[in-house]
Amino acid sequence: MILPILLLAAFIVPVLAVSAVAWWSPLRVGERLAASAWAKRLQRGHRALIAELGPLATGIGLLLAGSAAIVAVCWPLGKVAAMLERPVDVPVLEWMQAQASPTSALTSVVTQLTKMGDLTSIAFLALAAAALFAVLWRRRWWWIPPIVLALPVVAEAVLQRVLALLVDRGHPPTALGTYPSGGTARIIALSGVLFFLALATWPGIRPRWRAIGWTAVGLLGALEAFTRFYLLQHWPTDLVGGWIFGELLLLVILAAVWPVARLRPALIDDDDDETGESARAPLTGH
């Protein structure tokens, strides 16, 4: 029982460490980055695009450009992962295969947990969340949440397919999973979009809870990667690639939907002006 705990810790401790440095340590790197000059220039450029093109065209343009950037980053990473297959992936997978116990109670639990990243589970969760947020946004623009929640499902499926074809590294002998891990990327992208919509719907959420929420998104990705590794469904480097892919995809989707999410309705005060000053509260910063 100790070995699985240590393995799980190996996946989640890096996420907690990054979160601690970003939000909880005296360094507060996340706050400093958000307040930096380059971040302010980026925000000004974002607003200028919205003013020039409108929120919808800006969102579509950022989504397409961001998707191209994801391929440009993850394609060479996939080639590096393929080069590491023999010296890294094969011995690590063989070691895990020797430790695994297919009939243990833990394996049964992990087998159920890993389903949270399956395409069917993600699609069902996205549909349920879309219905919920459409009701919450029913006063104006109820159609925005369903479109936003469709993005992580559709974009992940398309980009994963593109990357799998470009990298073409095959799969381990124990399963059919290939680069990058779709389950890891899907859970990060969808959970992140869900939390983003929650912040857009209830902008009064305290900064501490925002930090906890974004940390939870990263932890869900780490947990999914752990389950796929434990069940020998991917090469280890596929999981690293899937985590990076999921985080990049989430950032691109958030940048793309931000102009539209600023149109969110006020759920408490119907008398807000049409532009919705309350909608201008930052959704991810402190």
C-alpha positions as CSV (number, residue, x, y, z in Angstrom):
1,M,0.0,0.0,0.0
2,I,3.0,2.3,0.6
3,L,4.2,2.2,-3.0
4,P,0.9,3.5,-4.6
5,I,0.9,6.3,-2.0
6,L,4.4,7.2,-2.9
7,L,3.6,7.1,-6.6
8,L,0.5,9.3,-6.1
9,A,2.6,11.8,-4.1
10,A,5.1,11.9,-7.0
11,F,2.3,13.1,-9.3
12,I,0.6,15.6,-6.9
13,V,3.5,17.1,-5.0
14,P,4.9,19.0,-8.0
15,V,1.4,20.5,-8.6
16,L,1.2,21.5,-4.9
17,A,4.7,22.9,-5.0
18,V,3.9,25.1,-8.0
19,S,0.7,26.3,-6.4
20,A,2.5,27.1,-3.2
21,V,5.1,29.2,-5.0
22,A,2.5,30.9,-7.1
23,W,-0.1,31.7,-4.5
24,W,0.8,30.9,-1.0
25,S,4.5,31.5,-0.4
26,P,5.9,35.0,0.4
27,L,7.1,35.1,-3.2
28,R,3.5,35.1,-4.6
29,V,4.7,34.6,-8.1
30,G,1.2,34.5,-9.5
31,E,0.3,37.9,-8.1
32,R,3.5,39.4,-9.3
33,L,3.1,38.0,-12.8
34,A,-0.5,39.3,-13.0
35,A,0.6,42.8,-11.9
36,S,3.7,42.8,-14.2
37,A,4.2,45.3,-17.1
38,W,4.0,42.5,-19.7
39,A,0.7,41.2,-18.3
40,K,-0.7,44.7,-18.4
41,R,0.4,45.1,-22.0
42,L,-1.2,41.8,-22.9
43,Q,-4.4,42.9,-21.3
44,R,-4.4,46.2,-23.2
45,G,-3.8,44.3,-26.5
46,H,-6.6,42.0,-25.6
47,R,-9.0,44.9,-25.0
48,A,-7.8,46.6,-28.3
49,L,-8.6,43.4,-30.2
50,I,-12.1,43.3,-28.7
51,A,-12.7,46.9,-29.5
52,E,-11.5,46.5,-33.1
53,L,-13.0,43.0,-34.0
54,G,-15.7,42.5,-31.4
55,P,-15.8,39.7,-28.7
56,L,-16.9,36.9,-31.0
57,A,-14.3,37.4,-33.7
58,T,-11.6,38.0,-31.1
59,G,-12.4,34.7,-29.4
60,I,-12.4,32.7,-32.6
61,G,-9.1,34.3,-33.7
62,L,-7.5,33.6,-30.4
63,L,-8.7,30.0,-30.4
64,L,-7.3,29.3,-33.8
65,A,-4.0,31.0,-33.2
66,G,-3.7,29.3,-29.8
67,S,-4.4,25.9,-31.3
68,A,-1.6,26.4,-33.8
69,A,0.7,27.4,-31.0
70,I,-0.2,24.3,-29.0
71,V,0.7,22.1,-32.0
72,A,3.9,24.1,-32.4
73,V,4.9,23.4,-28.8
74,C,3.6,19.8,-28.3
75,W,4.7,18.4,-31.6
76,P,8.5,18.7,-30.9
77,L,7.8,17.6,-27.3
78,G,6.2,14.5,-28.6
79,K,9.3,13.8,-30.7
80,V,11.5,14.2,-27.6
81,A,9.1,11.8,-25.8
82,A,9.6,9.3,-28.6
83,M,13.3,9.6,-28.3
84,L,13.0,8.9,-24.5
85,E,11.0,5.7,-25.0
86,R,13.8,3.2,-24.8
87,P,15.9,4.8,-22.1
88,V,13.0,6.1,-19.9
89,D,9.6,4.8,-20.8
90,V,10.4,1.1,-21.3
91,P,12.2,0.5,-17.9
92,V,9.7,2.6,-16.0
93,L,6.7,0.8,-17.5
94,E,8.3,-2.6,-16.9
95,W,9.0,-1.7,-13.3
96,M,5.4,-0.6,-12.8
97,Q,4.2,-3.7,-14.5
98,A,6.2,-5.8,-12.0
99,Q,4.6,-3.9,-9.1
100,A,1.0,-3.9,-10.2
101,S,-1.5,-6.3,-8.8
102,P,-4.5,-6.6,-11.3
103,T,-6.7,-8.3,-8.7
104,S,-6.1,-5.9,-5.8
105,A,-8.8,-3.7,-4.3
106,L,-6.7,-0.7,-5.1
107,T,-6.6,-1.6,-8.8
108,S,-10.4,-1.8,-8.8
109,V,-10.6,1.7,-7.3
110,V,-8.1,3.2,-9.7
111,T,-9.9,1.5,-12.6
112,Q,-13.0,3.4,-11.7
113,L,-11.2,6.7,-11.0
114,T,-9.5,6.8,-14.4
115,K,-12.9,6.8,-16.1
116,M,-13.3,10.5,-15.1
117,G,-11.0,11.4,-18.0
118,D,-12.8,9.2,-20.6
119,L,-14.4,11.0,-23.5
120,T,-17.8,9.7,-22.5
121,S,-17.6,10.9,-18.9
122,I,-16.2,14.3,-20.0
123,A,-18.9,14.7,-22.6
124,F,-21.7,13.8,-20.1
125,L,-20.2,16.2,-17.5
126,A,-20.0,19.0,-20.1
127,L,-23.6,18.5,-21.1
128,A,-24.9,18.5,-17.5
129,A,-22.8,21.6,-16.7
130,A,-24.0,23.3,-19.8
131,A,-27.6,22.8,-18.8
132,L,-26.9,24.1,-15.3
133,F,-25.1,27.2,-16.4
134,A,-27.6,27.9,-19.2
135,V,-30.2,28.2,-16.4
136,L,-28.0,30.4,-14.3
137,W,-27.3,32.7,-17.3
138,R,-31.0,32.6,-18.5
139,R,-31.5,36.3,-18.1
140,R,-29.1,37.1,-20.9
141,W,-26.8,35.1,-23.2
142,W,-27.9,31.6,-21.9
143,W,-26.2,30.1,-25.0
144,I,-22.7,31.2,-24.0
145,P,-22.0,28.4,-21.3
146,P,-23.0,25.5,-23.7
147,I,-20.6,26.8,-26.4
148,V,-17.8,27.5,-23.9
149,L,-18.2,24.0,-22.4
150,A,-18.1,22.4,-25.8
151,L,-14.7,23.8,-26.5
152,P,-12.6,21.6,-24.2
153,V,-14.3,18.5,-25.5
154,V,-14.1,19.3,-29.2
155,A,-10.8,21.1,-29.3
156,E,-9.0,18.4,-27.2
157,A,-10.3,15.7,-29.5
158,V,-9.2,17.5,-32.7
159,L,-5.8,18.6,-31.4
160,Q,-5.0,15.3,-29.8
161,R,-5.7,13.6,-33.1
162,V,-3.5,16.0,-35.0
163,L,-0.7,15.6,-32.5
164,A,-1.0,11.8,-32.5
165,L,-0.7,11.7,-36.3
166,L,2.2,14.2,-36.3
167,V,4.2,12.4,-33.5
168,D,3.2,8.9,-34.5
169,R,5.0,7.2,-31.7
170,G,2.7,4.2,-31.2
171,H,1.5,2.8,-27.9
172,P,2.9,0.6,-25.1
173,P,2.4,-3.1,-25.3
174,T,0.0,-3.0,-22.3
175,A,-2.6,-0.7,-23.8
176,L,-3.5,1.5,-26.8
177,G,-2.9,4.9,-25.2
178,T,-0.6,7.2,-27.2
179,Y,0.9,10.7,-27.1
180,P,-0.4,12.9,-25.7
181,S,-2.6,11.5,-22.9
182,G,-6.1,12.6,-23.8
183,G,-7.7,11.7,-20.5
184,T,-5.2,13.9,-18.6
185,A,-5.7,16.8,-21.0
186,R,-9.5,16.5,-21.0
187,I,-9.9,16.6,-17.3
188,I,-7.7,19.6,-16.9
189,A,-9.3,21.6,-19.7
190,L,-12.9,20.9,-18.7
191,S,-12.5,21.3,-15.0
192,G,-10.6,24.6,-15.7
193,V,-13.4,25.9,-17.9
194,L,-16.0,24.9,-15.3
195,F,-14.2,26.8,-12.6
196,F,-13.8,29.8,-15.0
197,L,-17.5,29.8,-15.6
198,A,-18.1,29.6,-11.8
199,L,-15.9,32.7,-11.4
200,A,-17.7,34.5,-14.2
201,T,-21.1,33.7,-12.6
202,W,-20.1,34.5,-9.0
203,P,-17.3,37.1,-9.3
204,G,-17.3,37.7,-5.5
205,I,-15.4,34.5,-4.8
206,R,-12.5,35.3,-2.6
207,P,-8.9,35.3,-3.9
208,R,-8.0,32.4,-1.6
209,W,-10.7,30.2,-2.9
210,R,-9.8,31.1,-6.5
211,A,-6.2,29.9,-5.8
212,I,-7.6,26.7,-4.2
213,G,-9.9,26.2,-7.2
214,W,-7.0,26.5,-9.8
215,T,-4.9,24.2,-7.7
216,A,-7.7,21.7,-7.7
217,V,-7.7,21.8,-11.5
218,G,-4.0,20.9,-11.6
219,L,-4.5,18.1,-9.0
220,L,-7.3,16.5,-11.0
221,G,-5.0,16.3,-14.0
222,A,-2.2,14.8,-11.8
223,L,-4.7,12.3,-10.3
224,E,-5.8,11.2,-13.8
225,A,-2.2,10.9,-15.0
226,F,-1.5,8.7,-11.9
227,T,-4.4,6.4,-12.6
228,R,-3.3,5.9,-16.3
229,F,0.2,5.2,-15.2
230,Y,-0.8,2.8,-12.5
231,L,-3.0,0.9,-15.0
232,L,-0.2,0.9,-17.6
233,Q,-2.4,2.7,-20.2
234,H,0.3,5.1,-21.4
235,W,4.0,5.5,-21.7
236,P,5.1,7.8,-18.8
237,T,6.2,10.6,-21.1
238,D,2.7,10.4,-22.8
239,L,1.3,11.5,-19.4
240,V,3.7,14.4,-19.1
241,G,2.8,15.5,-22.6
242,G,-0.9,15.2,-21.8
243,W,-0.6,17.3,-18.7
244,I,1.3,20.0,-20.6
245,F,-1.2,19.8,-23.5
246,G,-4.1,20.1,-21.1
247,E,-2.7,23.2,-19.4
248,L,-1.9,24.9,-22.7
249,L,-5.3,24.0,-24.1
250,L,-7.0,25.5,-20.9
251,L,-5.0,28.7,-21.3
252,V,-6.0,29.1,-24.9
253,I,-9.6,28.4,-24.2
254,L,-9.7,30.9,-21.4
255,A,-8.1,33.6,-23.6
256,A,-10.6,32.8,-26.3
257,V,-13.7,32.9,-24.1
258,W,-12.7,35.8,-21.9
259,P,-14.2,38.4,-24.3
260,V,-17.5,36.6,-24.4
261,A,-17.5,35.7,-20.7
262,R,-17.3,39.4,-19.9
263,L,-20.9,39.7,-21.2
264,R,-22.1,37.5,-18.4
265,P,-25.4,38.5,-16.8
266,A,-25.5,39.9,-13.2
267,L,-27.3,37.2,-11.2
268,I,-28.1,39.4,-8.2
269,D,-28.6,42.9,-9.6
270,D,-30.8,43.2,-12.7
271,D,-30.2,47.0,-12.9
272,D,-26.5,46.7,-13.9
273,D,-25.8,48.7,-17.0
274,E,-25.8,46.9,-20.3
275,T,-22.0,46.6,-20.4
276,G,-22.0,45.0,-17.0
277,E,-19.4,46.8,-14.9
278,S,-19.5,43.9,-12.4
279,A,-18.5,41.7,-15.3
280,R,-15.2,43.4,-15.5
281,A,-14.0,41.9,-12.2
282,P,-10.9,39.7,-12.9
283,L,-11.8,36.0,-13.1
284,T,-8.4,34.5,-12.5
285,G,-6.3,37.1,-10.7
286,H,-6.3,38.3,-7.1
